[in-house]
Amino acid sequence: MDNISHNVRLSSSELANLWTQYMNDTLEICIFTHSIDKVQDEDIRGILEFALSIAESHVIKIKDFLNLENYPVPKGFTKKEDVNLNAPPLFTDTFMLVYMHVMTLHGLTGYALLLYLLFLMKLICLHLITLIADKYHHHK
């Protein structure tokens, strides 16, 4: 059989998931940056700093992937345009801890959906490849 290479593009649901993750993470960077500047409890500050580093890492990876695959990168939120560190605290430390818990649950749910979609796409591709291979071998 000939050596065939395929450049498979992302599906619309995969691209939408990446864009959504990008927008969510850029928003979280803004929220965490302001909250870290205002938080009083050092333990909560550590949690927020850890979450900030994860969000920043996600944004870099998503941006690199989108650029590599020649997809547009969403504008997203920015610290320069969307954060005023001179503003008073928006939330109490306790609220931010509860917020982190809820956002962690949402994040895990989002990743579970992404994994399901990726699995489903691979399953569909496997069946299509099997059908095509069966047809090919049948016509030989």
N, C-alpha and C positions, 0 to 999 in steps of 0.2 A: 504494500500500500504506500502511496506517496506520503512524503513528510509534509503534513498540512499544519500550518500555525493559524491560530484564531486570536483575534484581538477582541475579546468579549467586553462590551461596554457595560456599565452599571445599569441595572434596571431603574425605573423611576422611583420605586419604593426604596431601593438601596441609596440612591442619591438623595432622596428626601430625608432619609434617616441621618445621613451624614450632615446635611445642611441643618437639620433640627438640632443635632448634637453640637454643631459648631455654634449656632446661635445661643443655645442654652449655656454652653461653656463660656462664651464671651460675656454673657450676662452675669454668670456666676463670678467670673474674674472681677467684674466691677463691684458686685455686692461684697465679695470677700475682701477686696482691697479696702473698701470703706469700713467694713466691720472690723478688720484687723487693726485699723488705725484707731478705732473707738472702743474696742472691747477692753474690759477691765480684768477679767478672769484669765490668768495665764494658761490654764489648762484648755479653756475654750479657744484662746488665741492659737495654741498649738494645733488644735483640730482644724481651725479655719485656714491656717498656713498650709497644712497638709492638703486640704481640699483645694486650695488655690494652686498648689504645685501640680495637682492632678489635672485640673481644668486647663492650666497653661500648657501642659504636656499634650493633652487632647487636641487643643487648638493647633499646635505646631504640627502634629501628626496628620490631622485632617487637612490642613492647608497644604502640606507637602504632598499628600496623596492626590488632592484635587488638582494641584498644579502639574504633577507628574502625568496625570491622566487627561490633561487639557480640559478640565471642567472649570467653570468660574467659581471663585471663592466668594461666599457671601460677605457683605460689609461687616456685619456683626457689631457688637457694642465695643467701645474703647474706653480705657481709663481717662484718656485725654479729653474726650468729648462728653462722656457720660457719668463721670465721678467728680464730686466736689468734696474733697477732703476737709474743707472748712465747714461743711454742714455738720450740724449736731448728729449724735447717734440716731439712727433710724429705728433701732430695735434694742431691746435689753439683751444682756448676755444669755439669759435663760431662753429667750425666744430664739436666738441664733442657734443654740444647741438643739432645740426642738426642730427648727428649720433644717438643720444639717441631717437630723434623723429622717425626716420626711423626704428630703431631696435624695438621700441615699436610697430609700425605698423606690422612689421614682426612677432613679438611675438604673437600679438593678432590673426593674420592670422593663425599661427601655432596651437594655442590653439583652434581656431574655427574648424580647420581640425580634430584635435584630438577628440573634442566633437562630430563631425559628425561621425567619424569612430566608436567611442564608441556607439553612438546611433544606427548606422547601425548594429553593431554586436549584440546589445541587441534586435533589431527588428528581425534579422535573427534567433536568439536563441528563441525568443518568438514564431515565426512561426514554427520552428522545434519542440519545446515542444508541441505546439498545435497539430501538425500533429501526433506526437508520441502518445500523450494522446488519440487522436481520434482513432488511429489504435488500441491502447490497449483496449479502451472501446468497440470498434466494435467487437473485437475478443473474448470478454468475454461471 
